[in-house]
Amino acid sequence: MPADLAVIGLGHLGLPLAQAAVATGIDTIGYDTDPHRLAGLAADRTHHADIRRLLSGGFRPITDPAELGRVRTAVICAPTPLGADRALDLTDVADAARALAARLRPHTTVILESPVYPGTTEEFLRPLLEEGSGLRAGRDFHLAYSPTRQDPGSRAHTYASTPKVIGGLTPACTESAAAFYGRLTDKVVRARGLREAEMTKLLESNYRHVNIALVNEMAVLCHEMGVDLWDVIRCAETKPFGFQPFRPGPGVGGHGVPMDPSYRPPTGGGALRMVGLAQDINNRMPQYAVQRCATLLNEHGKSARGARVLLLGVTYKPDLADQEGSAAPEIARRLMDLGASVSYHDPHVPDWRVHTVPVPRADSLYEAAAAADLTVLLQNHRTYDLQGLSVKAQLLLDTRGASPAGAAHRL
């Protein structure tokens, strides 16, 4: 059965698109080059309800890539993780492109949403599609790029209310992609071309990481100088222009990664020195958080070795079960290396392992906080009563600045 849309890649990028499309009545199929990924998502508590709603809305997960050749629009939402060499891994994008190219038909609109370096759509994706299909982009099929924009768990920034940036290989490609996204979102923003749309994603991702790095450095400096950074931020955010508040934390977290074009294969690109520095700063925050834990314990006559440490909130964002990029595993591992006995509490994570080692879960939050030598708030889920916790806990370190003033030690 032909469909209007094929979403290729059913992870954190593809699911929101599929949900938005199904909600607006677009006949949608979903395909993943990893046949086990959808089954994994369906079994995952984080996504189980999403999958169930999609299926009830008519969404069809497919295992036969032949059906990709019977759609009007195909959107590639494959993951592009940051590798050990700090370069984006385009393996899944290539696999998705090959699966689509073998079935690609004329007049199809192909859109890439995966985070990539500027030039990737034209120099990497286009040849794969053209060689595999025998068709020519811009003449036989439309090719465009649209940076994904998501704020997981946000009720204010929905798919429909978030403007969608579109850049095509040709003006006709841009208009074809814009016509598709115009069915899903209230506002479509046309970029001059593919590279401008791709660079938009790079700027948005790096803006977040650089500003988090700045405020993380400010947190360390303010602690050393005895200055309340949280009060500084409260005052600074009253400025109605030229300032956007960011807040420090034990790590960055999330699916968005900092991107430096100097690591772009195969031709390279200009280096963004500030991005590399920001990543170095943010990568040091878990170790800094552990140092603060050890110092607090020492100041209260206790050693990290043998100390009972309770970690609260091990996800990367409040009120979500998603643990992608969370600083919690590294913090737990470093505490364990110091000899601490680590347990955790998180209403969204029933089981948690750090490098395959299971971490004990506290069933009774207040009893666990009272028994722990140190309680560390890593993520401020709305179910946490921080005033009550500050009374029960022997020692409370708040890495999110969410506790009432004077109720806890802050990062």
C-alpha positions in Angstrom: 0.0 0.0 0.0 1.5 3.4 -1.0 2.1 5.9 1.8 2.7 9.7 1.8 5.7 9.5 4.0 8.5 7.2 4.9 10.5 8.0 8.1 13.9 6.2 7.9 15.4 5.9 11.3 13.1 5.4 14.2 15.1 6.7 17.1 14.9 10.1 18.9 15.0 12.0 15.6 12.5 9.9 13.6 9.8 9.2 16.3 8.8 12.9 16.8 8.4 13.4 13.0 6.4 10.2 12.7 4.2 11.3 15.6 3.6 14.8 14.1 2.8 13.3 10.7 0.4 10.7 12.0 -1.3 13.4 14.2 -2.0 15.4 11.1 -3.4 12.5 9.1 -0.4 11.8 6.9 -0.2 8.1 5.9 3.2 7.2 7.4 5.5 4.2 7.3 8.6 3.7 9.4 11.8 1.9 8.5 15.1 1.4 10.3 18.2 -0.2 8.9 18.5 -1.9 12.3 15.6 -4.3 12.4 15.9 -4.7 16.2 15.6 -1.0 16.9 11.8 -0.7 16.7 11.4 -3.8 18.8 13.7 -2.3 21.4 11.8 0.9 21.4 8.5 -0.8 21.8 9.8 -2.7 24.8 11.4 0.5 26.3 9.3 2.2 29.0 10.5 5.5 27.6 8.9 5.0 24.2 6.3 2.2 24.7 3.4 4.6 25.0 4.6 6.6 21.9 4.8 3.5 19.8 1.4 2.4 20.9 -0.2 5.7 20.0 1.6 5.7 16.6 0.3 2.2 15.8 -3.3 3.2 16.8 -3.0 6.2 14.6 -2.3 4.1 11.5 1.5 4.2 11.5 3.0 1.2 9.9 6.5 0.0 10.8 7.9 -1.9 7.8 10.7 -4.5 7.5 10.7 -4.7 3.7 12.6 -1.8 2.2 10.8 -2.3 -1.1 8.0 -0.2 0.3 10.3 2.8 0.4 9.9 3.1 -3.3 6.1 3.8 -3.0 6.2 7.0 -1.0 6.0 10.7 -2.0 8.4 11.9 0.7 11.2 10.1 2.4 12.9 11.7 5.5 16.2 10.2 6.7 16.5 10.5 10.5 19.5 8.2 11.1 21.6 8.8 14.1 25.1 10.5 13.7 26.8 9.9 17.0 30.1 11.6 17.9 32.9 9.0 17.6 36.0 8.7 19.7 37.8 10.9 17.2 35.2 13.6 17.7 33.9 13.2 14.1 30.3 12.4 13.3 29.7 8.8 12.4 27.7 8.8 9.1 27.4 5.0 8.9 23.7 4.9 9.6 23.0 7.7 7.1 24.9 5.8 4.4 22.9 2.6 5.2 19.6 4.5 5.0 20.6 6.2 1.8 21.5 2.8 0.1 18.3 1.2 1.3 16.3 4.1 -0.2 18.3 4.6 -3.4 17.7 1.0 -4.6 14.0 1.8 -4.6 13.9 5.5 -5.3 11.4 6.6 -7.9 11.2 9.9 -9.9 9.5 12.9 -8.3 10.1 11.7 -4.7 11.2 14.3 -2.2 14.2 13.1 -0.1 15.0 15.1 3.1 17.8 14.6 5.5 17.2 15.6 9.1 20.2 14.0 10.8 22.8 16.4 12.3 25.6 16.6 9.8 28.5 18.8 8.8 27.8 21.5 6.1 28.2 19.9 2.7 27.2 16.4 3.7 23.8 16.4 2.0 25.3 17.3 -1.4 28.7 15.7 -1.2 27.9 12.5 0.8 24.2 11.8 0.5 23.6 12.9 -3.0 26.1 10.6 -4.7 24.8 7.6 -2.7 21.2 8.3 -3.9 22.2 9.0 -7.5 24.5 6.0 -7.9 22.0 3.6 -6.3 19.0 4.8 -8.2 20.3 6.0 -11.5 18.3 9.2 -11.0 19.6 12.8 -10.8 18.9 15.0 -7.8 17.3 18.3 -8.6 16.1 16.9 -11.9 14.5 13.5 -11.3 13.9 13.8 -7.5 14.0 16.6 -4.9 16.8 16.7 -2.3 16.7 18.9 0.8 18.0 19.3 4.3 16.0 20.3 7.4 17.8 20.5 10.8 15.9 18.7 13.5 14.7 20.9 16.4 13.3 19.1 19.5 12.8 20.0 23.1 11.9 16.6 24.6 9.2 16.8 27.3 8.4 20.5 26.5 4.7 21.4 26.3 5.5 24.9 25.1 7.8 23.9 22.1 5.8 21.4 20.2 6.5 20.1 16.7 3.8 22.4 15.3 4.8 25.5 17.1 8.6 25.2 16.3 9.6 26.8 13.0 11.1 24.4 10.5 14.2 25.5 8.5 14.4 24.1 4.9 17.2 24.2 2.4 17.1 22.5 -1.0 19.6 21.6 -3.7 17.5 23.8 -6.0 14.7 26.3 -5.4 12.2 23.6 -6.6 13.7 21.2 -4.0 13.3 23.8 -1.3 9.6 24.4 -2.2 8.8 20.7 -2.4 10.2 20.2 1.1 8.5 23.3 2.4 5.2 22.1 1.1 5.6 18.9 3.1 6.7 20.5 6.3 3.9 23.1 5.9 1.5 20.4 6.8 3.2 19.7 10.1 4.3 23.1 11.4 3.0 26.6 11.7 6.0 28.3 10.1 8.5 27.2 7.5 11.8 29.1 7.1 13.5 28.8 3.7 17.3 28.8 3.8 19.3 29.9 0.7 20.4 26.3 0.2 21.6 23.0 1.6 24.7 24.3 3.3 22.9 27.2 5.0 20.3 24.8 6.4 23.1 22.4 7.6 25.1 25.3 9.1 22.0 26.4 11.0 22.0 23.1 12.9 25.7 23.4 13.6 25.3 27.0 15.0 22.3 26.0 17.2 24.1 22.9 18.7 27.3 24.8 19.3 25.6 27.8 20.8 24.1 25.6 23.5 27.4 23.8 24.3 29.5 27.0 24.3 27.1 28.9 26.6 26.8 25.9 29.0 30.6 25.8 29.1 30.8 29.5 29.9 28.3 29.1 32.8 30.1 25.9 34.0 33.4 27.9 34.2 31.6 30.6 36.0 30.3 28.1 38.5 33.8 26.9 39.4 35.1 30.5 39.6 32.2 31.7 41.8 32.6 28.7 44.2 36.3 29.6 44.6 35.4 33.2 45.2 32.5 32.6 47.5 30.0 34.2 45.1 26.4 32.8 44.7 26.3 32.2 40.9 22.6 31.3 41.1 21.9 34.8 42.4 24.1 36.3 39.8 22.1 34.5 37.1 18.8 35.6 38.7 20.0 39.2 38.5 21.5 39.0 35.0 18.4 37.4 33.4 16.4 40.6 34.2 18.4 42.3 31.4 15.8 42.5 28.6 18.4 42.4 25.8 21.8 40.8 25.0 21.5 38.0 27.5 20.0 34.5 27.6 20.3 32.6 30.9 22.0 29.2 30.9 22.6 27.2 34.1 25.5 25.0 35.2 25.3 21.4 35.9 27.3 18.2 36.3 27.4 17.6 32.5 25.6 18.6 29.3 23.6 15.6 28.4 21.1 15.1 25.6 21.3 13.9 22.0 22.8 17.1 20.5 26.5 17.0 20.2 29.0 19.8 19.6 30.2 19.8 16.0 33.5 21.0 14.8 33.9 21.1 11.0 37.6 20.5 11.3 36.7 16.9 12.0 34.6 16.7 8.8 35.6 13.8 6.5 37.0 13.6 3.9 38.0 17.2 3.0 38.1 18.8 6.4 36.9 22.3 7.1 37.6 25.3 9.3 38.2 24.6 12.9 36.0 26.1 15.6 38.5 26.5 18.5 35.8 27.7 20.9 33.7 24.5 20.3 36.7 22.3 21.2 37.4 24.3 24.3 33.7 24.2 25.3 33.7 20.4 25.0 36.8 20.1 27.1 35.3 22.3 29.8 32.0 20.5 29.8 33.7 17.1 29.8 35.5 18.1 33.1 32.2 18.8 35.0 31.5 15.2 36.2 35.0 15.1 37.7 34.5 18.5 39.3 31.1 17.3 40.8 32.9 14.3 42.3 35.6 16.6 43.7 32.9 18.7 45.3 31.4 15.5 46.8 34.7 14.4 48.3 35.4 17.9 49.7 32.0 18.1 51.3 32.4 14.8 52.9 35.8 15.7 54.1 34.6 19.0 55.6 32.0 17.0 57.6 34.6 14.6 58.9 33.9 11.7 56.5 36.0 10.1 53.8 34.7 9.3 50.3 36.0 5.7 50.9 33.2 3.9 52.6 30.7 6.8 52.3 27.1 6.1 51.4 26.2 8.3 48.5 22.7 8.6 47.1 22.3 10.0 43.5 19.0 11.6 42.7 17.9 11.7 39.1 20.1 9.9 36.6 18.4 11.0 33.3 19.7 13.9 31.2 16.6 16.0 31.5 14.0 16.5 34.2 10.8 14.4 34.1 12.0 12.2 31.2 13.4 8.7 31.2 16.0 9.4 28.5 19.5 8.9 29.8 21.4 9.9 26.6 24.6 11.8 27.5 23.7 11.9 31.2 26.6 12.7 33.5 25.3 10.3 36.1 27.2 7.2 35.0 30.6 8.9 35.0 29.9 10.5 38.4 28.8 7.1 39.8 31.8 5.4 38.4 34.2 8.0 39.8 32.6 7.8 43.2 32.9 4.0 43.2 36.5 4.3 42.2 37.0 6.4 45.4 35.5 3.6 47.4 32.0 5.1 48.0 29.0 2.9 48.2 26.6 4.4 45.6 22.8 4.0 45.3 20.3 6.0 43.3 16.7 7.1 43.1 14.9 8.1 39.9 11.1 7.8 39.4 11.6 7.3 35.6 14.4 4.7 35.8 13.5 1.4 37.5 16.9 -0.3 36.8 20.3 1.3 36.3 23.7 -0.1 35.5 27.0 1.6 35.3 29.4 -0.3 33.0 27.2 -3.4 33.4 27.4 -3.1 37.2 23.9 -2.8 38.7 23.4 0.1 41.0 21.1 -0.4 44.0 17.8 1.6 43.7 16.4 3.3 46.8 12.7 2.5 47.2 12.0 4.9 50.0 13.5 8.3 49.0 13.4 10.0 52.4 14.7 7.0 54.3 17.5 6.6 51.8 18.4 10.3 52.0 18.4 10.1 55.8 20.7 7.0 55.7 23.1 8.4 53.1 26.2 10.3 54.2 25.7 12.4 51.1 22.8 13.0 48.8 23.5 14.5 45.3 20.8 16.0 43.2 21.8 15.4 39.6 18.4 15.9 38.0 15.5 17.9 39.4 12.5 15.8 38.6 9.2 17.6 39.6 8.4 14.8 42.1 11.3 15.8 44.3 10.5 18.0 47.3 13.8 19.6 47.8 12.8 21.5 51.0 11.8 18.1 52.5 14.9 16.5 51.2 17.1 19.1 52.7 15.6 18.4 56.1 15.9 14.6 55.8 19.4 14.4 54.2 22.5 14.4 56.3 24.3 16.3 53.6 22.8 17.6 50.3 24.7 18.7 47.2 22.4 20.4 44.6 24.1 20.4 41.2 21.1 22.1 39.6 20.6 25.1 41.9 17.0 24.0 42.4 17.0 24.0 46.2 15.8 26.9 48.3 18.6 29.3 49.3 20.5 27.9 52.2 18.8 24.5 52.0 21.7 22.7 50.3 25.2 23.1 49.1 25.2 24.1 45.4 27.6 23.2 42.6 
